[in-house]
Each structure stands twice: as structure tokens, then as C-alpha cells.
Amino acid sequence: MERERNGTELWLPIALLAIGLVVAETVLGNRFSRSKQVRKSGFEAVAESRILATNMALLELIEARHVSLTVGIGQVHLFCYNSLTLQANREKAKALKPWLRRMPAQHVARVYPIMLIGRHPTSEDPDSGGGGTITSGTGGLGALTGRHHSEIAGTPTSDVEAIAAEFAAGHSFTGLHFIPENRWLRANPAHTVLHEVGHAIDYELGSHTPARGGGEWDPPTAFPGVHESECGGQYPIQKRAAVAYAHLIVNGLTGLGGASNARTIVETFRATAAFQGVSDDWWRTTVARPDFLPAALRGR
């Protein structure tokens, strides 16, 4: 006599088949994802790897080097890989706040994570080399990763990749700033920091070309009195824009060959996309609070 099959016996083979298909799809999907990642480089591959989400030990190590500054309604993040203690770096970072608070609010949100490093990654001389800004469009993470650059800068490749992944995933950030120790130890490192921040504002929002009409300005005409030699960038107009951005925040209208040059630069900036809706005197709208200033600079 044939045994009657119940519902469980009927559906069991179907359920097992479905599970097998899911497992196969997952395995193949993971292999494809890894293969696809190998073919990519820089920030794109790093963002996909989601290193911070899967390596909590690494996250904890990086967090121990993290300094966060509240600037208006935004945050500026620094990661410390120089020889200073975390507390010493925190105090130096705190002293930057008067100048960071002079940035337009929409600019603060575009500041890349700031890496405080040992030496400049392309310099064997600890006393030479300024800051730098690396982006997905300018060579990716190579300046701070790899055995040679990592040893000079003091930045483990895994840390750099993890920080880039954290800020690239789900954010507009596409770069990192780095400040060598010789510049960070200056009495006031604000000019170096804001110079690099100026590059991010240009890359993200556009501060060296007119917002309307297209084309580019003549560098000496648009940014008179600005010395291109202060920047190691590639293009004269972008170099002048970054130098001028830092100068206006730190020094106001003084220098730059006179107030007339400074006013021309202000008007140049206001004609760019990065400065649409920004007040005429944006660089001095927030008065520096004395308690944030280093003792050596108070009263100046």
C-alpha cells in the first residue's frame, strides 16, 4: 500500500533547492564583488570595502587618534600620526577654531579629514615640505600609502584606507588633507591648514572660475598680489585661489600688495559658485574668541 505524503514531505525538496540557490548566488556574488574591487583603485575601491564596518579593532585604533572640532553646525575631523600626544594635538587643533569659524558655513561641510603626519611623504628632509591635499581625481591615496610613503609620513596604509572609506561612504567627501609636523608645530599653523582647505573648497564647490559665463580668469588679474610659489599645485589659477583663501581668513585685507588687491580678490571669489550668497565681509564676520587663541597670539 502506498504511503500518503504529507505537506512537509512535499515542500522539503523545494525548500532545499531554494536554499541551495541562495548560497550559490551569495558565493558567486562575493567573488564577483572581490574581483570587481581588485580592478578598482583609490577612493572608489576603498569606499566599497567598508573597512570600518568590518574591522572594529582597526576602528578603535583610529578613534584613539581622532580629534573632532565643532565649527558652527559642522564638524572638522583630524587624525593624529605625528610625534605629539593626542592631548597636545587637541590643544593645537582647538587654537584653529577662530579661523575655521570665519569660513562660510557651507564651506565647513566640505573640509576633508585632516591627517596630521610626521614628514611630508615626498621629502626626506623633516624640515621641508608643506601641506598637501589628495583626492580621487589627483592620484588617490598613493601619497600616504605604500611602504615608502607610509614610513615617511607615519601613516599606516590600513588606517588611511579606513579613514577614506568612512568619509567617502555616503558622504560628499572625496579627499584627505595632510599637514606635516614641521608646519603643525608653527606658532600658528592656520595658514597652512586653511591653504589646504582652500583646495577642497575649490575642488568641491569651485572657487577659481566664474559661476556664470564659463571660461577662466587671467591668474594675476583675478588674484593680484598672490604668490604662486606659496603653493606646490599644478595650475596657476588654482594655486592662487588656495593661497588667497587662506590669506583672507588669517590676515584679512592686509598684505597682498595693498587693500586694492585684496578687494579685487574678494570680488573674484564672490563671482564663483563657491561664494554665491556669501556676505561681502565673510572672512571677518566671526570675531576670534580670546579663549581659543594661543597665549602667544592673544592681544595681537
C-alpha positions in Angstrom: 0.0 0.0 0.0 1.5 3.4 -1.0 2.2 5.7 1.9 0.4 9.0 1.8 2.7 12.0 1.7 2.1 14.9 4.0 2.7 18.6 3.3 6.2 18.7 4.9 7.5 15.9 2.6 6.1 17.7 -0.4 7.7 21.1 0.3 11.0 19.9 1.8 12.8 19.3 -1.6 11.6 22.7 -2.9 12.9 24.5 0.3 16.3 22.7 0.0 16.6 23.8 -3.7 15.8 27.4 -2.8 18.5 27.4 0.0 21.0 26.0 -2.5 20.3 28.7 -5.0 20.7 31.5 -2.3 24.0 30.1 -1.1 25.3 29.8 -4.7 24.3 33.3 -5.5 25.9 34.7 -2.3 29.2 32.9 -3.0 29.3 34.0 -6.6 28.3 37.5 -5.7 31.1 37.8 -3.1 33.6 36.5 -5.6 32.4 39.0 -8.2 32.5 41.8 -5.7 36.0 41.0 -4.7 37.1 40.7 -8.3 35.4 44.0 -9.2 37.2 45.6 -6.3 40.6 44.4 -7.4 40.1 46.1 -10.7 39.4 49.4 -9.0 41.8 51.8 -7.2 41.9 54.8 -4.9 38.8 56.1 -3.1 36.3 54.1 -5.2 37.6 50.7 -4.1 38.2 51.8 -0.6 34.7 53.1 -0.2 33.3 49.8 -1.4 35.3 47.8 1.0 33.6 49.3 4.0 36.7 48.6 6.2 35.4 50.4 9.2 32.2 48.4 9.3 34.0 45.0 9.4 37.2 45.7 11.4 36.3 47.1 14.8 39.8 46.6 16.2 41.1 49.0 13.5 38.3 51.4 14.1 39.2 51.6 17.8 42.9 52.2 17.0 41.9 55.0 14.6 39.5 56.5 17.1 42.3 56.8 19.6 44.0 59.2 17.1 40.8 61.2 16.3 40.2 64.9 17.2 36.9 66.4 16.3 36.2 70.2 16.2 32.7 71.7 16.2 32.7 74.7 13.9 29.3 76.3 13.8 26.9 73.5 12.9 29.6 71.5 11.2 32.5 69.2 12.2 36.1 69.2 11.2 37.9 65.9 11.8 41.7 65.5 12.4 43.6 62.2 12.7 47.0 62.4 14.5 50.0 60.5 13.2 52.8 62.9 14.2 55.0 62.6 17.3 52.8 64.8 19.5 50.5 63.4 22.1 46.8 63.3 21.4 46.2 66.0 24.0 48.9 68.3 22.5 47.3 67.8 19.1 43.9 68.6 20.5 45.2 71.8 22.0 46.8 72.9 18.7 43.6 72.0 16.9 41.5 74.0 19.3 43.6 77.0 18.5 42.5 76.8 14.9 38.8 77.4 15.8 38.9 81.2 15.5 39.9 81.0 11.9 37.8 78.0 11.0 34.8 79.9 12.3 35.4 82.6 9.8 34.8 80.2 6.9 31.3 80.4 5.3 29.1 77.7 6.9 28.7 75.9 3.6 32.4 75.6 3.3 32.9 73.9 6.7 30.9 70.9 5.4 33.4 70.5 2.5 36.6 70.2 4.6 38.3 66.8 4.1 39.6 64.8 7.0 42.9 66.3 8.1 45.8 63.9 8.6 48.5 65.3 11.0 51.6 63.4 9.8 55.3 63.1 10.5 57.2 64.2 7.4 56.0 65.2 4.0 55.7 61.9 2.1 57.9 63.0 -0.8 60.5 64.7 1.3 63.5 63.1 3.1 64.2 66.4 5.0 62.0 66.7 8.1 62.2 70.5 7.9 61.0 70.8 4.3 57.7 70.2 2.5 54.3 71.9 3.2 50.8 70.5 3.5 49.0 68.6 0.8 45.5 67.6 -0.4 44.9 64.4 -2.2 41.6 63.5 -4.0 40.1 60.7 -6.0 40.9 62.9 -9.1 44.5 63.6 -8.2 46.2 60.3 -7.7 44.0 58.9 -4.9 45.6 57.7 -1.7 49.1 56.9 -3.0 50.8 59.9 -1.4 50.1 58.5 2.1 50.1 54.7 1.4 52.5 52.1 0.4 55.6 51.1 2.3 57.8 54.1 1.3 55.3 56.9 1.8 53.7 55.3 4.9 57.1 55.1 6.7 58.0 58.7 5.9 54.6 60.1 6.8 53.9 57.7 9.7 50.5 56.8 8.3 49.8 53.0 8.1 48.1 52.2 4.8 45.3 50.3 6.5 44.5 53.4 8.6 44.5 55.8 5.6 42.2 53.4 3.6 39.9 53.1 6.6 39.6 56.8 7.2 39.0 57.4 3.5 36.3 54.7 3.5 34.5 56.1 6.4 34.3 59.6 4.9 33.7 58.5 1.3 30.8 56.2 2.0 27.6 58.1 2.0 29.3 61.5 2.1 30.4 64.0 -0.5 34.0 63.8 0.7 36.4 62.7 -1.9 39.8 63.6 -0.4 42.2 64.0 2.5 44.3 66.8 3.7 47.7 66.2 5.3 49.8 68.6 7.4 53.4 67.6 8.2 54.7 68.1 11.7 57.1 70.9 10.8 54.1 73.0 9.7 51.9 71.9 12.5 54.4 72.9 15.1 54.5 76.5 13.9 53.2 79.1 16.4 50.1 79.5 14.1 49.6 76.7 11.6 46.3 78.2 10.5 47.6 79.5 7.2 48.9 76.0 6.1 45.7 74.3 7.2 43.4 76.9 5.5 45.5 76.8 2.4 44.8 73.1 2.0 41.2 73.6 3.0 41.1 76.2 0.2 41.9 73.5 -2.3 39.0 71.4 -1.0 36.6 74.3 -1.4 37.8 74.8 -5.0 37.6 71.0 -5.8 34.1 70.6 -4.3 32.4 74.0 -5.0 34.6 75.9 -7.5 36.4 79.0 -6.3 38.7 79.7 -9.3 36.3 80.0 -12.2 33.3 82.3 -12.8 29.9 80.9 -11.8 28.4 82.3 -14.9 29.7 82.7 -18.4 32.3 79.9 -18.3 35.9 80.3 -19.1 38.8 81.1 -16.7 40.3 84.4 -15.5 43.8 85.5 -16.0 45.5 84.4 -12.7 47.4 87.7 -12.0 44.3 89.8 -12.8 41.9 87.8 -10.8 44.2 87.2 -7.8 46.7 90.1 -7.8 49.4 90.2 -5.2 49.2 86.4 -4.6 52.5 84.5 -4.9 52.1 81.2 -6.7 55.3 80.0 -5.2 53.5 79.5 -1.9 51.7 76.5 -3.4 53.0 73.3 -4.9 50.0 72.7 -7.1 49.9 72.3 -10.8 47.7 75.1 -12.2 48.4 78.8 -11.5 44.8 79.9 -11.1 44.1 77.1 -8.6 47.3 77.8 -6.7 46.4 81.5 -6.4 42.8 80.7 -5.3 44.0 78.5 -2.4 46.7 80.9 -1.2 44.2 83.8 -1.4 41.6 81.9 0.5 43.9 81.2 3.5 45.3 84.8 3.4 41.9 86.5 3.6 40.8 84.3 6.6 44.1 84.7 8.5 45.1 88.3 7.6 42.0 90.0 6.2 42.7 92.8 3.7 46.3 93.4 4.9 49.2 92.3 2.8 48.7 91.1 -0.8 50.2 94.3 -2.1 47.6 96.5 -0.7 43.9 96.8 0.1 43.0 97.3 -3.6 44.4 93.9 -4.5 42.5 92.3 -1.6 39.2 93.9 -2.7 39.8 92.6 -6.2 40.3 89.1 -4.8 37.1 89.4 -2.7 35.2 90.3 -5.8 36.8 87.4 -7.8 35.7 85.0 -5.1 32.2 86.4 -5.0 31.8 85.7 -8.7 32.4 82.0 -8.2 30.0 79.2 -7.4 31.7 78.6 -4.0 30.8 82.1 -2.8 27.2 82.5 -4.0 25.1 84.0 -1.2 28.1 84.7 1.0 28.4 88.1 2.7 30.7 90.8 1.4 33.0 90.5 4.5 32.7 86.8 5.1 36.3 86.4 6.3 35.7 88.7 9.3 32.1 88.0 10.3 33.1 86.0 13.3 35.3 87.6 15.9 38.0 85.3 17.3 37.3 84.4 20.9 40.4 85.1 23.1 39.9 81.8 25.0 40.5 79.9 21.7 43.7 81.8 20.9 47.2 80.5 21.8 48.8 82.7 24.5 51.5 83.9 22.2 48.8 85.4 19.8 46.4 86.9 22.4 46.2 90.7 22.2 47.6 91.0 18.7 
